[in-house]
Amino acid sequence: MTEEESFEVTPWDVEGNVDYQKLIEKFGTKRINPSLKKRFFKDAGEENLYMKRDFVFSHRDLEKVLDDYENGEGFFLYTGVGPSGPMHIGHIIAFQMTQWIQEKFDVNVYIQFPDDEKFWSRDVDYDDIEKFAEDNLKDIAAVGFDPDKTFVFKNTEYIGHMYKAASKVAEKINNSVASAVFGFDSSTNIGLNFYPALQLLPTFFEDKRCLIPAGIDQDPYWRIQRDIAPKFGYKKAAQVHNKFVPALTGPEGKMSSSKPKTAVMLSDSPEEAKDKILQEAYSGGKQSKEEHREKGADLSVDVAYQWLYNLFMQDDERVEEIGRKYENGEMLTGEIKQILGEKLGEFLKEHQRRKEEKGDELVEKMMYEGNLAKKMWDKKIQL
């Protein structure tokens, strides 16, 4: 971070209290305005909680995706996750957004597991990566993707189908661009220097525009894709960016599997999750009950309310009433945490049920047996 900035966002880390307007200006993206939201919801036939509440807040070329859809050309979706640990609430948001778009627009989804990148960028060996990947895959399957229109692949397993095309992508990216965009220097291993070519490649899996729902920290990859796509005769990829789910322990940075106090894991029991919320969730309320009744809470830094508003409470009137009462001191921090704990517990219970009952079966279908999976294993990616 420079002296002028109080935060830093890269594809590997987030530090500080992120100013999303400044990040939009820095990355050169666009805020999703009310008219674009209205058009998106009209085409989808339903409103989406994350976008309605501005948790999905920024985009590149979403209006062109809707043009393609309305003109009958269609589009496809791509997202992914690196298997470097167990998944938490922050990981699952982009997948839920992706699944919602798949369901409403009836499109294909490609999900990349960059197990190679995690070996290069983290102090994790392949045996551990394999274990994490097995569990992560079942968490993703539990989200509810259409198994016949979803292809999930691990880079180390699928590389034979990608390598020739990836080498063509790599030839278009020089070291000066990679260094400027990702901060690579002389100490960076050559695996990470090559990896952007692999992460960009799924945007060319179909001869349509690719839409990528992901955290805004991944945007640097897509800036490069948008530079090189026309050279291969493909459309520039579009994106919708979500904010970071605030760490339990405070508004700075994002939750991390390696920092247990910052995160609610998808494997936590509903009781464990409720305890974490009660004990760890950073409060915007005042120190004493008397002061809180007088001055109220700061909703902008209160983690429990932010989670409730952005992620878990569909009812607009109810969440606005809670916010109003909490802000003016009528409701206490403990009450907000209790409401969130119940909502979060319900979510985890249902997610874990789907994972246990259908996880293995759905993973097998999305990786190998479904219609899209069979199609992808029968062809080599060409550019």
C-alpha positions as CSV (number, residue, x, y, z in Angstrom):
1,M,0.0,0.0,0.0
2,T,1.2,3.5,-0.8
3,E,1.0,6.3,1.8
4,E,-2.0,7.7,-0.1
5,E,-3.9,4.4,0.1
6,S,-5.4,2.7,3.1
7,F,-6.0,-0.6,1.4
8,E,-4.6,-3.0,-1.2
9,V,-6.3,-5.5,-3.4
10,T,-4.5,-8.2,-5.4
11,P,-5.6,-11.6,-6.7
12,W,-3.8,-13.2,-3.7
13,D,-4.5,-10.9,-0.8
14,V,-6.7,-8.0,0.5
15,E,-5.5,-5.6,3.1
16,G,-7.1,-2.6,4.8
17,N,-10.6,-1.2,4.7
18,V,-11.5,-1.3,1.0
19,D,-13.0,1.8,-0.5
20,Y,-15.0,0.3,-3.4
21,Q,-15.5,3.5,-5.3
22,K,-11.8,4.1,-5.3
23,L,-11.3,0.5,-6.4
24,I,-13.7,1.0,-9.3
25,E,-11.7,4.1,-10.4
26,K,-8.4,2.3,-10.0
27,F,-9.4,-0.8,-11.9
28,G,-11.5,1.1,-14.5
29,T,-14.7,-0.9,-14.0
30,K,-18.2,0.5,-13.9
31,R,-20.7,0.6,-11.0
32,I,-23.9,-1.4,-11.7
33,N,-26.4,1.5,-11.9
34,P,-30.2,1.2,-11.3
35,S,-31.2,1.1,-15.0
36,L,-28.8,-1.8,-15.7
37,K,-30.0,-3.6,-12.6
38,K,-33.6,-3.2,-13.7
39,R,-32.8,-4.6,-17.2
40,F,-30.8,-7.5,-15.7
41,F,-33.7,-8.4,-13.4
42,K,-36.2,-8.1,-16.2
43,D,-34.3,-10.5,-18.4
44,A,-33.8,-12.9,-15.5
45,G,-37.5,-12.7,-14.5
46,E,-36.5,-12.2,-10.8
47,E,-34.5,-9.9,-8.6
48,N,-31.2,-11.1,-7.2
49,L,-30.4,-10.4,-3.5
50,Y,-26.7,-9.7,-3.9
51,M,-27.1,-7.3,-6.8
52,K,-30.2,-5.6,-5.3
53,R,-28.3,-4.8,-2.2
54,D,-25.2,-3.7,-4.1
55,F,-23.0,-6.5,-2.8
56,V,-22.5,-7.4,-6.5
57,F,-21.7,-3.8,-7.4
58,S,-19.3,-3.5,-10.3
59,H,-19.1,-4.8,-13.9
60,R,-17.5,-4.9,-17.3
61,D,-19.8,-5.1,-20.3
62,L,-22.8,-6.5,-18.5
63,E,-24.9,-4.5,-20.9
64,K,-23.3,-6.4,-23.8
65,V,-24.1,-9.7,-22.2
66,L,-27.7,-8.7,-22.0
67,D,-27.6,-7.5,-25.6
68,D,-26.3,-10.9,-26.7
69,Y,-29.0,-12.7,-24.6
70,E,-31.8,-10.5,-25.9
71,N,-30.6,-11.0,-29.5
72,G,-30.6,-14.7,-29.1
73,E,-26.8,-15.1,-29.3
74,G,-26.5,-16.2,-25.7
75,F,-23.5,-16.3,-23.4
76,F,-21.8,-18.7,-21.0
77,L,-20.4,-18.5,-17.4
78,Y,-17.0,-19.2,-15.9
79,T,-15.7,-19.0,-12.3
80,G,-13.5,-21.0,-10.0
81,V,-11.7,-21.4,-6.7
82,G,-8.2,-22.5,-5.7
83,P,-8.2,-25.6,-3.4
84,S,-5.9,-24.4,-0.7
85,G,-8.1,-25.0,2.4
86,P,-11.7,-25.6,3.5
87,M,-14.3,-23.3,2.1
88,H,-16.0,-20.6,4.1
89,I,-19.0,-18.3,3.6
90,G,-16.9,-15.8,1.6
91,H,-15.9,-18.4,-1.0
92,I,-19.4,-19.6,-1.7
93,I,-21.0,-16.2,-2.7
94,A,-19.6,-16.1,-6.3
95,F,-20.8,-19.7,-6.8
96,Q,-24.3,-18.8,-5.6
97,M,-24.4,-15.8,-8.0
98,T,-23.2,-18.0,-10.8
99,Q,-25.8,-20.7,-10.1
100,W,-28.5,-18.1,-10.0
101,I,-27.6,-16.7,-13.4
102,Q,-27.3,-20.2,-14.8
103,E,-30.8,-21.1,-13.6
104,K,-32.4,-17.8,-14.7
105,F,-30.7,-17.6,-18.2
106,D,-30.3,-21.3,-18.9
107,V,-26.6,-21.2,-19.8
108,N,-23.5,-23.4,-19.4
109,V,-21.1,-23.0,-16.5
110,Y,-17.4,-23.8,-16.4
111,I,-15.7,-24.1,-13.0
112,Q,-11.9,-24.2,-12.8
113,F,-10.0,-25.7,-9.9
114,P,-6.4,-24.2,-10.3
115,D,-4.7,-26.8,-8.1
116,D,-1.4,-26.0,-9.9
117,E,-1.6,-22.3,-9.0
118,K,-2.2,-23.1,-5.3
119,F,1.0,-25.3,-5.4
120,W,3.0,-22.4,-6.9
121,S,1.5,-19.6,-4.8
122,R,0.9,-21.2,-1.4
123,D,3.0,-23.4,1.0
124,V,0.7,-26.4,0.3
125,D,1.8,-29.7,-1.1
126,Y,-0.2,-31.7,-3.7
127,D,-1.4,-34.3,-1.3
128,D,-3.1,-31.6,0.8
129,I,-4.4,-29.8,-2.3
130,E,-6.1,-33.1,-3.4
131,K,-7.8,-33.4,-0.1
132,F,-9.0,-29.8,-0.1
133,A,-10.2,-30.2,-3.7
134,E,-12.3,-33.3,-2.9
135,D,-14.1,-31.4,-0.1
136,N,-14.4,-28.1,-2.0
137,L,-15.9,-29.9,-5.0
138,K,-18.7,-31.2,-2.9
139,D,-19.4,-27.8,-1.4
140,I,-19.7,-26.4,-4.9
141,A,-22.0,-29.3,-6.0
142,A,-24.3,-28.4,-3.0
143,V,-24.9,-25.0,-4.4
144,G,-27.3,-26.4,-7.0
145,F,-25.8,-26.2,-10.5
146,D,-27.4,-28.0,-13.3
147,P,-25.1,-31.1,-13.7
148,D,-25.8,-31.5,-17.4
149,K,-24.8,-27.8,-18.1
150,T,-21.8,-27.5,-15.7
151,F,-18.3,-28.7,-16.3
152,V,-15.9,-28.7,-13.3
153,F,-12.2,-29.5,-14.0
154,K,-8.9,-29.5,-12.2
155,N,-6.0,-28.0,-14.2
156,T,-3.6,-30.8,-13.5
157,E,-6.1,-33.4,-14.7
158,Y,-7.4,-31.5,-17.7
159,I,-4.1,-29.9,-18.9
160,G,-3.7,-32.2,-21.9
161,H,-6.9,-30.8,-23.4
162,M,-5.8,-27.2,-22.7
163,Y,-2.0,-27.0,-23.1
164,K,-1.7,-26.2,-26.8
165,A,-4.3,-23.5,-26.6
166,A,-2.8,-22.2,-23.3
167,S,0.6,-21.9,-25.0
168,K,-1.0,-19.7,-27.7
169,V,-2.5,-17.5,-24.9
170,A,0.9,-17.4,-23.1
171,E,2.6,-16.2,-26.3
172,K,0.4,-13.1,-26.3
173,I,1.4,-12.1,-22.7
174,N,4.9,-10.7,-22.2
175,N,6.8,-10.4,-18.9
176,S,6.4,-6.6,-18.7
177,V,2.6,-6.9,-18.8
178,A,2.5,-9.7,-16.3
179,S,4.9,-7.8,-14.0
180,A,2.8,-4.6,-14.3
181,V,-0.5,-6.3,-13.7
182,F,0.4,-8.9,-11.1
183,G,3.5,-7.4,-9.5
184,F,5.7,-10.4,-10.6
185,D,9.4,-9.8,-10.0
186,S,12.7,-11.7,-10.1
187,S,11.7,-13.8,-7.1
188,T,8.4,-15.0,-8.6
189,N,8.6,-18.7,-9.7
190,I,8.0,-19.4,-13.4
191,G,4.9,-21.4,-12.7
192,L,3.1,-18.3,-11.6
193,N,4.4,-16.4,-14.6
194,F,2.7,-19.0,-16.8
195,Y,-0.5,-19.4,-14.8
196,P,-2.4,-16.4,-16.2
197,A,-2.6,-18.2,-19.5
198,L,-4.4,-21.1,-17.9
199,Q,-6.8,-18.9,-15.9
200,L,-7.7,-16.9,-19.1
201,L,-8.2,-20.0,-21.3
202,P,-11.8,-21.0,-20.1
203,T,-13.0,-17.6,-21.4
204,F,-12.5,-19.2,-24.9
205,F,-14.3,-22.5,-24.2
206,E,-17.3,-21.4,-26.3
207,D,-17.7,-19.1,-29.3
208,K,-19.9,-16.7,-27.3
209,R,-19.3,-14.0,-24.8
210,C,-18.1,-15.2,-21.4
211,L,-19.5,-13.7,-18.2
212,I,-17.4,-14.1,-15.0
213,P,-19.0,-13.7,-11.6
214,A,-16.1,-13.3,-9.1
215,G,-14.6,-11.1,-6.4
216,I,-13.2,-7.9,-7.8
217,D,-9.7,-9.0,-6.7
218,Q,-9.7,-11.3,-9.7
219,D,-10.3,-8.5,-12.2
220,P,-6.6,-8.1,-13.3
221,Y,-6.8,-11.4,-15.1
222,W,-9.7,-10.3,-17.2
223,R,-8.1,-7.0,-18.1
224,I,-5.4,-9.1,-19.9
225,Q,-8.1,-11.3,-21.5
226,R,-9.9,-8.2,-22.9
227,D,-6.6,-7.1,-24.5
228,I,-5.9,-10.4,-26.2
229,A,-9.4,-11.8,-27.0
230,P,-9.8,-9.9,-30.3
231,K,-6.5,-11.3,-31.5
232,F,-8.0,-14.7,-31.5
233,G,-11.4,-13.6,-32.9
234,Y,-13.2,-13.9,-29.6
235,K,-15.4,-11.4,-27.7
236,K,-14.0,-9.7,-24.6
237,A,-15.1,-11.3,-21.4
238,A,-17.6,-9.6,-19.2
239,Q,-17.6,-9.6,-15.4
240,V,-19.8,-8.9,-12.4
241,H,-17.8,-8.2,-9.3
242,N,-18.8,-8.9,-5.7
243,K,-17.5,-7.1,-2.7
244,F,-15.5,-9.1,0.0
245,V,-17.5,-10.6,2.8
246,P,-16.1,-8.8,5.8
247,A,-14.0,-10.8,8.3
248,L,-15.8,-11.5,11.5
249,T,-13.1,-9.7,13.4
250,G,-13.6,-6.3,11.7
251,P,-14.2,-4.4,8.5
252,E,-10.5,-4.5,7.3
253,G,-9.5,-7.2,4.9
254,K,-11.5,-10.3,4.2
255,M,-12.1,-13.6,5.9
256,S,-9.5,-16.4,5.5
257,S,-9.4,-20.1,6.1
258,S,-6.0,-19.7,7.6
259,K,-7.3,-17.3,10.2
260,P,-10.2,-19.2,11.9
261,K,-11.5,-16.3,14.0
262,T,-12.2,-14.3,10.8
263,A,-14.4,-16.9,9.1
264,V,-17.5,-19.1,9.3
265,M,-16.6,-22.3,7.6
266,L,-19.1,-24.2,5.5
267,S,-18.3,-27.2,7.7
268,D,-19.1,-25.4,10.9
269,S,-22.2,-26.7,12.7
270,P,-25.1,-24.3,13.1
271,E,-24.2,-24.1,16.8
272,E,-20.5,-23.4,16.1
273,A,-21.5,-20.7,13.6
274,K,-23.8,-19.0,16.1
275,D,-21.1,-19.1,18.8
276,K,-18.6,-17.5,16.4
277,I,-21.1,-14.7,15.5
278,L,-21.8,-14.0,19.2
279,Q,-18.1,-14.1,20.3
280,E,-16.2,-12.7,17.3
281,A,-18.4,-10.6,15.1
282,Y,-17.2,-7.0,15.2
283,S,-19.8,-4.6,16.5
284,G,-20.8,-1.2,15.4
285,G,-22.7,-0.7,18.6
286,K,-21.5,1.3,21.6
287,Q,-19.6,0.1,24.6
288,S,-22.5,0.4,27.2
289,K,-26.2,-0.2,26.8
290,E,-26.9,3.4,28.0
291,E,-24.6,4.9,25.4
292,H,-25.9,2.6,22.7
293,R,-29.5,3.6,23.5
294,E,-28.5,7.2,23.2
295,K,-26.2,7.1,20.1
296,G,-27.1,3.9,18.2
297,A,-24.9,1.7,16.0
298,D,-22.7,2.4,13.1
299,L,-24.1,0.0,10.5
300,S,-21.2,0.5,8.1
301,V,-18.7,-1.3,10.3
302,D,-21.1,-3.8,12.1
303,V,-20.2,-7.2,10.7
304,A,-23.4,-9.0,11.8
305,Y,-25.6,-6.4,10.2
306,Q,-23.5,-6.3,7.0
307,W,-23.8,-10.1,6.7
308,L,-27.5,-10.0,7.4
309,Y,-28.2,-7.2,4.9
310,N,-26.0,-8.3,2.1
311,L,-26.2,-12.1,2.3
312,F,-29.0,-13.6,4.3
313,M,-32.2,-11.6,4.7
314,Q,-34.4,-11.4,1.6
315,D,-37.2,-9.4,3.2
316,D,-36.5,-5.7,2.3
317,E,-38.9,-4.3,4.9
318,R,-37.7,-6.4,7.7
319,V,-34.0,-5.8,7.1
320,E,-34.6,-2.1,6.8
321,E,-36.6,-2.0,10.0
322,I,-33.8,-3.9,11.8
323,G,-31.2,-1.4,10.4
324,R,-33.3,1.6,11.5
325,K,-33.9,0.3,15.0
326,Y,-30.2,-0.7,15.5
327,E,-29.0,2.6,14.1
328,N,-31.2,4.6,16.5
329,G,-30.4,2.4,19.5
330,E,-33.7,0.6,19.9
331,M,-32.1,-2.8,19.1
332,L,-28.9,-4.0,20.7
333,T,-25.9,-5.8,19.2
334,G,-26.8,-9.1,20.9
335,E,-30.2,-9.0,19.1
336,I,-28.7,-8.4,15.7
337,K,-26.2,-11.3,16.3
338,Q,-29.0,-13.6,17.4
339,I,-31.0,-12.9,14.2
340,L,-28.0,-13.5,12.0
341,G,-27.1,-16.6,13.9
342,E,-30.5,-18.1,13.2
343,K,-30.3,-17.2,9.5
344,L,-26.8,-18.5,9.1
345,G,-27.6,-21.7,11.0
346,E,-30.5,-22.4,8.6
347,F,-28.2,-21.8,5.6
348,L,-25.5,-24.1,6.9
349,K,-27.9,-26.9,7.9
350,E,-29.4,-27.0,4.4
351,H,-26.0,-26.7,2.6
352,Q,-24.6,-29.5,4.6
353,R,-27.6,-31.7,4.0
354,R,-27.3,-31.3,0.2
355,K,-23.5,-31.8,0.4
356,E,-23.9,-35.1,2.3
357,E,-26.8,-36.5,0.3
358,K,-25.8,-35.5,-3.2
359,G,-22.3,-34.2,-3.2
360,D,-20.4,-37.2,-4.5
361,E,-23.0,-38.0,-7.2
362,L,-23.1,-34.4,-8.5
363,V,-19.3,-34.0,-8.5
364,E,-19.0,-37.2,-10.6
365,K,-21.6,-35.9,-13.1
366,M,-20.3,-32.4,-13.4
367,M,-16.7,-33.6,-13.9
368,Y,-17.2,-36.7,-16.1
369,E,-20.7,-38.0,-16.7
370,G,-23.0,-35.0,-17.5
371,N,-23.7,-33.9,-21.0
372,L,-21.3,-30.9,-20.9
373,A,-18.6,-32.9,-19.2
374,K,-18.7,-35.6,-21.8
375,K,-18.5,-33.0,-24.6
376,M,-15.5,-31.3,-23.0
377,W,-13.6,-34.6,-22.5
378,D,-14.2,-35.5,-26.1
379,K,-12.5,-32.4,-27.6
380,K,-9.3,-30.4,-27.4
381,I,-9.5,-26.7,-26.8
382,Q,-8.6,-24.9,-30.0
383,L,-7.5,-21.4,-30.7
